[in-house]
Amino acid sequence: MIKSNVFETVNKGRIKLLKYKKLSDLFFVNHAISTRCGGVSVIKGLESLNLGTHTADSEDNVCENYRRFCNAAGFDIEKLVLGNQTHSTNVRVVTEDDWGKGVMRERDYTDVDALITNLVKTPLVIHTADCVPVGFIDKNGGAIGNAHCGWRGTYGELASKTLHAMENEFGVRPENIVCTIGPCICMECYEVSRELYDDFEIKFGKSEALCSKDGKYYIDLSLINRHILVKNGVLPENIILSDLCTCCNHDFLFSHRGQGPERGIFASVLELTSAI
């Protein structure tokens, strides 16, 4: 069993899900993070609950994995909405017309790395395998968002763009938003080039999110995203920061650095279950 102070592990048959302990009081939200456990995929690196739609896995296997995951987590597979992640900073406002796109229906959009909606029973899906999944929940139940922040999305401040999109579309104020920063690669595992390190230091300044030692350079993307959220009005006490590294736990969560390019994808999903 994986150890965490932030997440509880929920067992539904062979499926294992992660849930944020601090979200248990938000009765109008359903959420879940998939793991590697309980699916049907057998290709090395993708076993077993691979939810990546653009991997070496078969379409049938991925669809069956989604069915199992949705049954365990309580999501309607017919209403799942996936982005089209390309490390962009584009935010899509999800409507009823988007229900099912990415799994049950073809997507008619490209370059979408963040999703927002005020619809109930509309699960927003973000795929990761080291990048940072950032969730957004209006404490008043008016809207949610989900963003995929790799180093490009983090550098481009996709988290702030998602906040502003929620404010512009739904009137949600940043101080009323609870943000989750999900399982991702930790600083110790995320060595980067000197050039990328310098770019981040120039843009975000020196901080505990940047470390250089023994001629090597490291970035903590989760802390950079926390900094971006606070800078844009999210209250520090409303940010839930993961304590799970994907690379350190690549037997439980898929990890690009931990496994290499032939690896699966896990999903972080948010859904409004009712309007307040």
DOBARO-688772 format. One line per 5 residues: number of its first residue (from 1); their letters; for each residue x, y, z of N, C-alpha, C, CB. Coordinates in steps of 0.1 Angstrom, whole numbers, plus 5000, padded with zeros to 4 digits. Atoms other than C-alpha are relative to their C-alpha. Glycine has a CB too. Layout:
<recs>
NUM> a> X:Y:Z:X:Y:Z:X:Y:Z:X:Y:Z | ...
</recs>
This chain:
<recs>
1> miksn> 5008:4988:5000:5000:5000:5000:5009:5013:5000:4990:5000:5012 | 4993:4988:5000:5013:5034:4991:4997:5009:5012:4997:5008:4987 | 5001:4992:4989:5019:5058:5019:4998:5015:4996:5011:4998:5010 | 5002:4986:5004:5005:5094:5017:4992:5006:5011:4993:5001:4987 | 5007:4992:4990:4993:5121:5041:4989:5008:4992:5009:5009:5008
6> vfetv> 5009:4991:5008:4974:5138:5012:4988:4992:4994:5007:5007:4989 | 5009:5008:5007:4956:5109:4995:4996:4988:5009:5006:4995:4987 | 5004:5013:4995:4935:5079:5006:4999:4991:4987:4987:5001:5007 | 5001:5010:5010:4937:5048:4985:4986:4993:5001:5011:4990:5000 | 5013:5006:5000:4902:5035:4975:5001:4987:4992:4989:5009:4996
11> nkgri> 5000:5013:5007:4899:4998:4965:4986:4997:4995:5006:4989:5009 | 5012:5004:5006:4871:4989:4941:5002:4988:4992:4993:5012:4992 | 4996:5012:5006:4876:4953:4933:5015:5000:4997:4993:4998:4986 | 4986:4999:5003:4910:4952:4915:5005:5014:4997:5003:4991:4988 | 4996:4986:5003:4909:4989:4907:5004:5007:5013:4988:5008:4994
16> kllky> 4996:4991:4989:4928:5012:4931:5000:5014:4995:5014:4996:5005 | 5001:4986:5003:4920:5049:4931:5006:5008:5011:4985:5004:4997 | 4996:4990:4990:4935:5079:4948:4990:5011:5001:5014:5006:4997 | 5009:4988:4998:4913:5106:4964:5007:5009:5010:4986:4995:5005 | 4995:4990:4990:4923:5138:4982:4992:5000:5013:5000:5014:4993
21> kklsd> 5007:5001:4987:4915:5135:5019:4992:5013:5002:5009:4997:5011 | 5005:4987:4997:4908:5173:5021:4988:5004:4992:5010:5010:4999 | 5012:4997:5008:4881:5172:4994:4988:4993:5005:5003:4996:4986 | 5012:5008:4995:4858:5149:5014:4989:5008:5004:5005:4990:5011 | 5011:4991:4995:4838:5178:5027:4993:5007:4989:5006:5010:5010
26> lffvn> 5007:4993:5012:4830:5192:4992:4991:4990:4994:5011:5005:4990 | 5009:5011:5004:4799:5171:4987:4995:5001:4986:4988:5001:5010 | 5005:4998:5014:4791:5186:4953:5011:4997:4989:4997:5015:4998 | 4989:5003:5010:4824:5173:4937:5003:4985:5001:5012:5008:5003 | 4994:5013:5001:4834:5138:4926:5014:5001:4994:4990:4990:4993
31> haist> 4987:5000:5006:4870:5132:4919:5007:4987:5002:5009:5012:5006 | 4992:5012:4999:4895:5104:4914:5012:5001:4991:4992:4987:4996 | 4988:5002:5008:4930:5097:4902:5003:4985:4998:5013:5007:5008 | 4997:5015:5003:4937:5064:4885:5014:4997:5004:4997:4997:4985 | 4986:5006:4998:4967:5042:4892:5003:4990:4989:5000:4994:5015
36> rcggv> 4997:5011:5010:4983:5013:4873:4992:4988:5003:5015:4998:5000 | 5006:5012:4995:4961:4988:4891:4986:4997:4995:5000:5000:5015 | 5013:5005:5003:4931:4968:4878:4995:5000:4986:4991:5008:5008 | 5004:4999:5014:4931:4972:4840:5004:4987:4993:5007:5011:4994 | 4998:5012:5008:4935:4948:4811:5012:5002:4991:4988:4998:4992
41> svikg> 4988:4998:5009:4966:4963:4793:5012:4991:5004:5004:5014:5000 | 4989:5010:4997:4995:4938:4790:5013:5004:4994:4996:4987:4994 | 4987:4996:5006:5022:4957:4769:5009:5005:5011:4997:5011:4989 | 4990:4996:4990:5053:4962:4790:5001:5015:5001:5014:4994:4997 | 5000:4986:4997:5052:4996:4806:4986:5006:5000:5008:5007:4990
46> lesln> 5014:4995:5000:5015:5001:4800:4991:4992:5009:4995:4999:4985 | 5009:5008:4992:5002:4974:4823:4997:5007:5013:5007:4986:5003 | 5011:5007:5007:4976:4974:4835:4988:5010:4997:4995:4989:5009 | 5011:4991:5002:4952:5004:4838:5005:5012:4992:4994:5005:5014 | 4995:4989:5009:4966:5025:4809:4988:5007:4995:5008:4994:4989
51> lgtht> 5011:4992:5005:4942:5053:4800:5004:5010:4989:4994:5008:5012 | 4995:4992:5011:4963:5068:4773:4994:4996:4986:5015:4999:4999 | 5007:5004:5013:4944:5070:4740:5010:5001:4988:4989:5010:4997 | 4990:4999:5011:4976:5077:4719:5013:4993:5005:5003:5014:4997 | 4989:5008:4996:4998:5049:4732:5000:4987:4991:4999:4996:5015
56> adsed> 5000:5012:5008:5008:5015:4717:4989:4990:5004:5014:4993:5002 | 5011:5008:4996:4978:5000:4735:4989:4999:4989:4995:5005:5013 | 5011:5001:5009:4948:4988:4716:4988:5008:5005:4995:4985:4999 | 5011:4992:4996:4917:5009:4715:4990:4993:5009:4992:5005:4987 | 5009:5008:4992:4896:4981:4729:5005:4999:5015:4999:4985:4995
61> nvcen> 4995:5000:4987:4919:4978:4759:4998:5013:5008:5015:4996:5000 | 5001:4987:4994:4919:5015:4766:4985:5003:5004:5005:5011:4991 | 5014:4998:4997:4881:5016:4764:4995:4992:5011:4991:4997:4987 | 5004:5009:4989:4877:4987:4787:5006:5006:5013:5005:4986:4998 | 4994:4994:4988:4901:5004:4812:4992:5012:5004:5015:5004:4997
66> yrrfc> 5008:4989:4996:4880:5035:4811:4987:4995:5006:4997:5009:4987 | 5012:5005:4994:4849:5015:4817:5002:4995:5015:4994:4988:4992 | 4998:5004:4987:4864:4999:4847:5003:5011:5010:5013:4990:5000 | 4997:4988:4992:4878:5032:4860:4987:5007:5004:5010:5008:4993 | 5012:4992:4998:4845:5050:4856:4990:4993:5009:4993:5003:4986
71> naagf> 5009:5008:4991:4825:5022:4872:5005:5001:5015:4999:4985:4996 | 4994:4999:4986:4849:5023:4902:4998:5014:5006:5014:4995:5000 | 4999:4986:4995:4850:5061:4905:4986:5007:5000:5009:5008:4992 | 5013:4994:5000:4813:5068:4898:4998:5010:4989:4997:5006:5013 | 5002:4991:5011:4817:5087:4865:4992:4993:4988:5014:5004:4995
76> diekl> 5007:5005:5012:4795:5083:4834:5009:5001:4988:4987:5009:4997 | 4990:5000:5011:4818:5072:4806:4995:5007:4988:5003:4986:4997 | 5006:4993:5012:4794:5087:4780:5002:5015:5001:4985:4996:4999 | 4999:4985:4998:4800:5122:4795:5015:5004:5002:4991:5004:5011 | 4986:4996:4999:4838:5121:4799:5004:5010:4990:5009:4987:5000
81> vlgnq> 4994:4991:5009:4856:5150:4783:5015:5000:5002:4994:5014:5001 | 4985:4999:5000:4893:5148:4774:5005:5012:4992:5006:4987:4995 | 4994:4990:5008:4915:5176:4763:5007:4993:4988:5010:5008:5008 | 4991:5005:5011:4939:5172:4733:5014:5006:5003:4995:5004:4986 | 4989:4994:4994:4971:5178:4752:5012:5000:4991:5003:4992:5013
86> thstn> 4988:4998:5008:5000:5192:4733:5010:5010:5007:4997:5006:4987 | 4992:4991:4992:5017:5212:4761:4998:5015:4996:5015:4997:4998 | 5004:4987:5004:4998:5243:4750:4996:5007:5013:4989:5000:4990 | 5006:4993:4989:4983:5270:4773:4986:5004:4996:5009:5013:5003 | 5013:4997:5005:4949:5268:4757:4990:4994:5010:4997:4995:4986
91> vrvvt> 5011:5004:4991:4917:5265:4779:4987:4999:4992:4999:5010:5012 | 5012:5002:5007:4885:5251:4766:4988:5000:5010:5000:4986:4992 | 5013:5000:4992:4850:5259:4780:4992:4988:4995:4993:5014:4999 | 5006:5013:5004:4833:5225:4780:4984:5002:5001:5004:4989:5009 | 5014:4999:5001:4796:5224:4770:4994:4986:4998:4995:5009:4989
96> eddwg> 5006:5013:5002:4771:5195:4766:5004:4994:4987:4984:5002:5001 | 4996:5005:5013:4782:5192:4730:5013:4993:5001:5001:5012:4990 | 4987:5006:4999:4815:5180:4743:4999:4986:5007:5010:5008:5007 | 5001:5013:4992:4802:5150:4763:5005:4988:4991:4985:4998:5004 | 4995:5013:5006:4820:5118:4754:5012:5002:4991:4990:4995:4992
101> kgvmr> 4990:4998:5010:4847:5135:4733:5014:4996:5006:5001:5015:4996 | 4987:5005:4996:4881:5118:4736:5000:4985:5003:5005:5007:5012 | 5001:5015:4997:4868:5083:4746:4989:4994:4991:4998:4998:5015 | 5011:5006:5007:4834:5076:4732:4997:5007:4986:4987:5002:5008 | 5001:4992:5012:4835:5103:4704:5013:5006:4996:4988:5010:5001
106> erdyt> 4988:4993:5004:4861:5119:4683:4999:5015:5005:5000:5000:4984 | 4999:4986:4996:4873:5153:4694:5001:5009:4987:5013:5003:5009 | 4999:4991:5012:4868:5182:4670:5008:5013:5004:4985:5004:4996 | 4991:4989:4995:4894:5204:4688:5014:4994:5002:4995:5007:5013 | 4987:5004:4998:4931:5203:4691:5007:5010:5010:5008:5000:4986
111> dvdal> 4991:4991:4992:4958:5219:4714:4992:5005:5012:5005:5011:4991 | 5007:4996:4988:4937:5219:4746:5006:4993:5012:4985:4996:4998 | 4994:5006:4988:4955:5214:4779:4993:5004:5013:5015:5005:5000 | 5008:4997:4988:4929:5228:4803:4986:5000:4996:5005:5013:5006 | 5014:5000:5002:4892:5223:4806:4993:5006:5012:4995:4985:4998
116> itnlv> 5008:4994:4990:4866:5243:4825:4986:4998:4997:5004:5015:5002 | 5014:5001:5002:4829:5239:4830:4992:5004:5012:4996:4986:4996 | 5009:4998:4989:4799:5248:4851:4989:4990:5000:4994:5015:5000 | 5010:5010:5001:4779:5218:4841:5002:4989:5010:5001:4993:4985 | 4999:5011:4991:4771:5190:4865:5001:4987:4992:4987:4999:5009
121> ktplv> 4999:5013:5006:4778:5154:4857:5008:5000:4987:4987:4993:4997 | 4992:4998:5012:4805:5164:4832:5015:4998:5005:4998:5014:4994 | 4987:5003:4995:4838:5147:4842:5011:5005:4991:5003:4985:5002 | 4989:4995:5008:4869:5166:4830:5013:4992:5003:5003:5015:5004 | 4989:5009:4999:4899:5144:4823:5013:5006:4996:4997:4987:4992
126> ihtad> 4986:4996:5004:4936:5153:4824:5009:4988:5001:5005:5011:5010 | 4990:5011:5001:4963:5128:4814:5014:5005:5005:5001:4994:4986 | 4987:4997:4997:4997:5128:4830:5009:4987:5002:5001:5008:5013 | 4991:5011:4997:5028:5106:4835:5013:5006:5005:5002:4991:4988 | 4989:4993:4993:5051:5130:4854:4996:5015:5001:5014:4999:4993
131> cvpvg> 5004:4986:5000:5036:5164:4844:4990:5003:5012:4993:5004:4987 | 5008:4996:4988:5015:5183:4870:4985:5002:4996:5005:5014:5005 | 5014:4998:5001:4977:5179:4871:4995:5010:5010:4992:4987:5001 | 5004:4989:4991:4962:5211:4886:4984:5001:4999:5006:5013:4997 | 5015:4999:5000:4925:5210:4896:4995:5013:5006:4994:4988:5008
136> fidkn> 5006:4987:4995:4902:5240:4903:4986:4997:5004:5001:5011:4989 | 5013:5003:4995:4871:5238:4924:4994:5013:5007:4999:4988:5010 | 5007:4988:4993:4848:5268:4932:4993:4995:5012:4990:5007:4990 | 5006:5004:4987:4839:5264:4969:4985:5002:5000:5007:5007:5011 | 5014:4998:5000:4805:5277:4960:4992:4991:4990:4997:5015:4996
141> ggaig> 5006:5010:5009:4799:5249:4935:4996:5005:4987:4988:4995:5007 | 5004:4995:5012:4797:5271:4905:5007:4995:4988:5001:5015:5000 | 4992:5004:5012:4825:5257:4883:5012:4992:5005:5004:5012:4992 | 4987:5007:4997:4855:5234:4881:5009:5002:4988:4997:4985:5002 | 4991:5000:5011:4886:5232:4860:5011:4990:5002:5007:5014:4998
146> nahcg> 4990:5010:4999:4914:5208:4852:5011:5003:4990:4994:4985:4998 | 4989:4996:5009:4948:5216:4837:5012:4991:5000:5004:5014:5004 | 4988:5008:5002:4978:5197:4824:5012:5009:4999:4999:4991:4987 | 4989:4991:4999:5009:5216:4834:5014:4993:5000:4999:5009:5012 | 4986:5005:5001:5042:5201:4821:5009:5012:5002:5002:4993:4987
151> wrgty> 4992:4988:4998:5072:5223:4821:4996:5011:4991:5015:4996:4998 | 5004:4989:5010:5060:5242:4790:4987:5007:5006:4997:4994:4986 | 5012:4994:4994:5025:5247:4806:5003:5008:5012:4990:4989:5002 | 4996:4993:4988:5041:5257:4838:5007:5013:4997:5009:4991:5009 | 4992:4987:5004:5065:5282:4822:4990:5010:4994:5011:4996:4990
156> gelas> 5010:4992:5006:5035:5295:4802:4989:5004:5009:4995:4994:4988 | 5010:4997:4990:5015:5298:4834:4986:4997:4996:5001:5015:5003 | 5013:5005:5004:4986:5277:4822:4991:5001:5012:5001:4986:4995 | 5009:5000:4988:4973:5276:4858:4994:5014:5002:5009:4997:5013 | 5006:4987:4999:4968:5314:4858:4990:5002:4989:5011:5011:5000
161> ktlha> 5010:4998:5011:4951:5313:4824:4987:4992:5003:5007:4995:4987 | 5012:5008:4997:4927:5286:4837:4992:5008:5011:5004:4986:5006 | 5007:4992:4990:4919:5308:4868:4993:5011:4993:5010:5005:5010 | 5007:4989:5006:4912:5338:4846:4989:4996:4991:5011:5008:4992 | 5011:5005:5008:4891:5318:4822:4988:4997:5009:5004:4987:4992
166> menef> 5011:5003:4991:4870:5306:4851:4993:5013:5005:5004:4991:5012 | 5005:4987:4995:4866:5341:4864:4992:5007:4988:5011:5009:5005 | 5007:4993:5011:4857:5355:4829:4987:4993:4996:5010:5001:4988 | 5011:5007:5005:4833:5327:4820:4989:4998:5010:5004:4986:4995 | 5010:5004:4990:4816:5319:4853:5000:5010:5012:5003:4987:5005
171> gvrpe> 5000:4990:4989:4824:5349:4876:5006:4994:5013:4986:5004:5003 | 4994:5006:4988:4844:5327:4900:5012:5008:5004:5004:4985:4997 | 4988:4993:4994:4869:5346:4922:5011:4990:5004:4995:5009:5011 | 4989:5009:4995:4903:5331:4928:5000:4997:5014:5013:5006:4996 | 5000:5002:4986:4900:5335:4965:4989:4990:5005:4998:5013:5008
176> nivct> 5010:5009:4997:4870:5312:4964:5003:4986:4994:4986:5005:4996 | 4996:5012:5007:4888:5284:4945:5009:4991:5009:5006:5003:4986 | 4991:5010:4995:4903:5253:4960:5008:4993:4989:4992:4989:5008 | 4992:5006:5011:4932:5240:4939:5007:4988:5005:5010:5010:4995 | 4993:5013:4997:4947:5205:4939:5012:5000:4990:4991:4988:4998
181> igpci> 4988:5003:5008:4983:5199:4927:5003:4985:5001:5012:5010:5004 | 5001:5015:4999:4983:5162:4919:5014:4993:4999:4991:4994:4991 | 4988:5008:5001:5009:5134:4917:5008:5004:4988:4997:4985:5000 | 4992:4996:5012:5038:5145:4895:5015:4997:5004:4999:5015:4997 | 4986:5003:4997:5076:5142:4894:5005:5010:5010:5008:5000:4987
186> cmecy> 4994:4992:4989:5095:5155:4924:5013:5007:4995:5002:4992:5013 | 4988:4993:5004:5124:5179:4923:5012:4991:4999:5003:5011:5010 | 4989:5009:5000:5149:5152:4931:5001:4991:4988:5000:4991:5013 | 5001:5008:5012:5138:5132:4901:5000:5008:4987:4988:4991:5001 | 5001:4992:5012:5135:5161:4877:5012:5008:4997:4987:5009:5001
191> evsre> 4988:4993:5005:5169:5170:4864:4998:5006:4987:5012:4991:5000 | 5003:4993:5012:5168:5196:4837:5013:5006:4994:4990:5011:5001 | 4988:4993:5006:5193:5214:4814:5002:5013:5007:4998:5002:4985 | 4997:4987:4995:5211:5245:4825:4992:5011:4994:5016:5002:4998 | 5008:4989:5007:5193:5265:4799:4986:5001:5005:5000:4996:4985
196> lyddf> 5014:4999:4995:5158:5255:4811:5000:5005:5014:4994:4986:5000 | 4999:4995:4986:5169:5261:4847:5001:5015:5000:5012:4993:5007 | 4998:4986:5001:5181:5295:4838:4987:5008:4996:5011:5004:4990 | 5012:4994:5005:5149:5303:4819:4990:5001:5012:4994:4992:4989 | 5009:5000:4989:5128:5294:4850:5004:5010:5011:4998:4986:5006
201> eikfg> 4995:4990:4990:5150:5314:4873:4998:5014:4996:5015:4997:5003 | 5002:4987:5005:5148:5344:4851:4985:5004:5002:5005:5002:4986 | 5014:4997:5000:5110:5342:4849:4994:5000:5014:4993:4990:4992 | 5006:5001:4987:5101:5331:4884:5008:5004:5012:4995:4986:5002 | 4991:4996:4989:5131:5342:4905:5005:4988:5007:4992:5009:5009
206> kseal> 4995:5011:4992:5152:5322:4929:4991:4996:5011:5014:5005:5006 | 5010:5005:4989:5132:5300:4953:5004:4986:5003:4986:5002:4995 | 4998:5013:4996:5131:5267:4969:4996:4990:4989:4993:4996:5013 | 5004:5008:5011:5116:5254:4937:5011:4997:4990:4988:5006:4993 | 4988:5002:5009:5150:5256:4920:5012:4996:5008:5002:5013:4992
211> cskdg> 4988:5005:4993:5181:5237:4930:5011:4997:4990:4996:4988:5009 | 4988:5005:5008:5216:5233:4915:5010:4995:5010:5005:5012:4992 | 4990:5006:4991:5242:5210:4930:5008:4991:4991:4994:4993:5012 | 4991:5009:5007:5272:5192:4917:4999:5001:4985:4998:4986:5004 | 5001:4998:5014:5268:5207:4883:4987:4995:4993:5011:4993:4993
216> kyyid> 5013:5005:5005:5232:5194:4879:4989:5010:5005:4997:4986:5005 | 5010:4990:4998:5200:5214:4878:4986:4993:5002:5000:5010:4989 | 5012:5006:4997:5166:5206:4892:4989:5010:5002:5001:4991:5013 | 5011:4992:4999:5131:5221:4891:4989:4993:5007:4995:5006:4987 | 5012:5005:4993:5101:5215:4914:4988:5006:4993:5000:5002:5015
221> lslin> 5011:4995:5007:5072:5220:4890:4987:5002:5009:4996:4991:4988 | 5011:4999:4992:5046:5215:4917:5001:5013:5008:4998:4988:5010 | 4998:4988:4992:5060:5244:4938:4999:5012:4991:5013:5000:5007 | 5002:4988:5010:5062:5267:4907:4986:5002:4998:5008:4997:4987 | 5014:4999:5002:5026:5260:4901:4993:5006:5012:4993:4987:4996
226> rhilv> 5006:4994:4988:5017:5268:4937:5003:5015:5000:5006:4993:5012 | 4996:4986:5000:5036:5300:4934:4991:5008:4990:5015:5002:4996 | 5009:4994:5010:5016:5309:4902:4986:5002:5005:5000:4992:4987 | 5014:4999:4995:4983:5302:4919:4999:5010:5011:4996:4986:5006 | 5000:4990:4989:4991:5323:4950:5002:5014:4994:5011:4997:5010
231> kngvl> 4998:4987:5006:5004:5351:4928:4987:5005:4993:5011:4999:4990 | 5013:4996:5007:4970:5351:4910:4988:4999:5009:4998:4991:4988 | 5011:4998:4991:4949:5352:4941:4994:4989:5007:4989:5006:4992 | 5004:5012:4993:4944:5317:4953:5006:5000:5014:5003:4987:4993 | 4995:5000:4986:4947:5315:4991:5009:4988:5003:4988:5001:5010
236> penii> 4991:5011:4998:4976:5294:5002:4993:4988:5008:5012:5004:5009 | 5007:5010:4993:4953:5275:5026:4990:4992:4992:4993:5006:5012 | 5010:5007:5009:4931:5265:4997:5008:4992:4989:4991:5011:4993 | 4993:5008:5010:4959:5247:4978:5005:4987:5006:5013:5008:4995 | 4997:5013:4995:4963:5210:4983:5012:4995:4991:4988:4990:4999
241> lsdlc> 4987:5003:5007:4999:5199:4974:5002:4985:5001:5012:5008:5004 | 4997:5015:4999:5006:5162:4965:5013:4997:5007:5001:4995:4986 | 4987:5005:4994:5032:5143:4985:5004:4987:4993:4998:4997:5015 | 4996:5012:5008:5035:5115:4958:5007:5004:4988:4987:4992:4997 | 4992:4998:5012:5062:5115:4932:4997:4988:4990:5015:5001:5003
246> tccnh> 5003:5011:5010:5053:5096:4900:5012:4992:4997:4995:5007:4987 | 4988:5007:5003:5089:5087:4893:5004:4990:5011:5011:5010:4997 | 4996:5008:4989:5096:5074:4928:4990:4988:5002:5000:5008:5013 | 5011:5010:4999:5063:5054:4926:4995:4994:4987:4989:5006:5008 | 5005:5004:5014:5063:5042:4890:4995:4986:4999:5012:5002:4991
251> dflfs> 5007:5012:5000:5052:5008:4900:4985:5001:5003:5006:4990:5010 | 5014:4997:4996:5019:5024:4912:4994:5011:4991:4999:5004:5014 | 5005:4989:5009:5016:5055:4889:5010:5000:4988:5000:5013:5007 | 4991:4999:5012:5029:5058:4853:5009:5012:5001:4991:5001:4988 | 4990:4990:5000:5061:5078:4849:5009:5000:4988:5008:4999:5013
256> hrgqg> 4992:4999:5012:5079:5090:4818:5015:4998:5004:4998:5013:4992 | 4986:5001:4995:5112:5095:4837:5003:4986:5006:5003:5011:5010 | 4997:5012:4993:5108:5064:4858:5000:4987:4991:4989:4998:5010 | 5002:5012:5008:5098:5040:4830:5006:5001:4986:4986:4997:4998 | 4996:4998:5014:5109:5056:4797:4988:5003:4992:5008:4988:4995
261> pergi> 5011:4995:5009:5089:5067:4767:4989:4989:4998:5005:5004:4987 | 5011:5010:5002:5070:5033:4764:4993:4998:5013:5007:4987:4994 | 5007:5001:4988:5048:5039:4793:4985:5004:4998:5007:5008:5012 | 5014:4996:5000:5011:5043:4801:4997:5014:5005:4992:4990:5007 | 5005:4987:4995:4990:5072:4812:4990:4998:5011:4994:5008:4988
266> fasvl> 5011:5001:4990:4970:5078:4843:4992:5013:4999:5006:4999:5015 | 5009:4989:5001:4941:5102:4847:4997:5007:5013:4988:4996:4993 | 5006:4993:4988:4930:5129:4872:4987:5006:4995:5010:5012:5005 | 5014:4996:5005:4893:5136:4869:4993:5007:5011:4992:4987:4996 | 5009:4992:4991:4870:5162:4884:4986:5001:4994:5006:5014:5002
271> eltsa> 5014:4999:5005:4832:5164:4882:4992:5008:5010:4995:4986:4997 | 5010:4995:4991:4805:5186:4897:4988:4990:5000:4995:5014:4995 | 5011:5010:4999:4778:5162:4910:4987:5007:5002:5003:4991:5011 | 5013:4993:4998:4752:5188:4919:5003:5015:5001:4993:4996:5013 | 4999:4985:4998:4746:5226:4919:4996:5004:5014:4992:5007:4989
276> i> 5004:4995:4986:4745:5244:4952:4990:5011:4999:5013:5005:5008
</recs>
